[in-house]
Amino acid sequence: MREHDFEPVPGLPERLPPGETILWQGAPRRDSLARRALHVRTIAIYFALLAAWRGIALAMDGAAATEIALGVALLVVLGGAAILPLALYAWASARTTLYTVTNRRVVIRAGVALPTTVNVPYASVEAAGLKQHSDGTGDIALRLAPSEKIAFLFLWPHARPWHFSRPQPTLRCIAEPETVAQIIGRALAASAALPVQAVPGTEHRSPARGEAAAATI
């Protein structure tokens, strides 16, 4: 039995109530998650530069080729020791995470060692912003009302980076982010029984004070 076999609906802790339907489900792409959430590429570049600097420094000091090779190899091994656990965590996180968008909420089921489920009803969402990445993936961050509090560490890595005081649940590194952003924008509008209006940009706002929710069309 796998850790999520007990779910009555994949990605959800219980069956959907009457009137609620699933609009989209997806998961982070593990290579993008490793680079952007766990900064594997940045760490690899850092250790590569250290290894190159070490090799040049030893060569300038007149060290033998064997000593230079050992000095460089040591930093390569240290870099690998730092990167491998992060890459494995990215793989495990992508494997165990499932994002669900319904007509009433966004659900983040995640957790490698301890599975958790975060429910974000549209009534709690002030805005939803889309950030696209060069590899075709993107992040959709949900800015919550000030009264809604979720700990950053509880959400990580499914949180908008560097937003600690008001953490934002985020669908990280998903494929076809524009399509998912449109689905969420329409669902936000529909949840308030207001029409959807196409606006420029990638910002989605939940209706407030008579305004219609924005959607990227």
Secondary structure, 3 states (H helix, E strand, C coil): CCCCCCCCECCECCCCCCCCCEEEEECCCHHHHHHHCCCHHHHHHHHHHHHHHHHHHHHHCCCCHHHHHHHHHHHHHHHHHHHHHHHHHHHHHHHHCEEEEECCEEEEEECCCCCEEEEEEHHHEEEEEEEECCCCEEEEEEEECCCCCCCHHHHCCCECCCCCCCCCEEEEEEECHHHHHHHHHHHHHHHCCCCCEECCCCEEECCCCCCCCEECC
